[in-house]
Amino acid sequence: MKKIINMTGCLLLILAGIVTAHAYAILSAGGFTPYPTQVVCHQGFASSVKSAVSNACSAWNNAGVGTLVTRSSSTHSNQSDFPLKNNANQITTISYGQTLDVMCSKLTQVKVIGFKRYNTEVDININTSYPWATNGDSKAYDVQNGITHELGHLLGLDEERNKTGSTMYFQLRLGETLKRTLDSDDIEGLKLIY
């Protein structure tokens, strides 16, 4: 009987290690449907910002799941409403002061299929109250770094609170470019969803 109890205890410890070994969380709304989807940049974005958005999309599309999100060739003119429920995943640049997030995404529409919920529209805002750059400037937040993180939310991943090397780690730092590329945990979470 002691052997069975010891073996059961060891098995539980191993399973607990496996369950807690990952560093990703999935949003209650799950993944995005239908995919691939597109994000729409503001018409005033410089070509370097549009390139940063395209590169952020590519980071997720190269994760081994297929094409999930691309940058639309069309643009939008919305400069005041965020989020805006209009069936478009808009990326806006609205100033909200330095008391709010540097960059954030908001789920605007959800679809329920059976017992599963899916994102169907997610808007992203770059808070222009903070400095932004596309070249890794140490005195600004990196656009591609932030957009890659926010696209993770669009695709169904939640904030990572523990692993600082994860793209989904909840904090952005000035000059940081680490989140431009995905960590293995980000990819595992994505594969679990799709």
Buried (B, 14 or more C-beta within 10 A) or exposed (E): EEEEEEEEEEEEEEEEEEEEEBBBBBBEBBBBBEBEBBBBBBEEBEEEBBBBBBBBBBBBBEBEBEEBBBBBEEBBEBEEEBBBEBEBBBBBBBEBEEEEBBBBBBBBBBBEEEEEBBBBBBBBBBBEEBEBBBEEEEEBBBBBBBBBBBBBBBBBBBBBEEBEEBBBBEEBBBBBEBBBBBBEBBBBBBEEBB
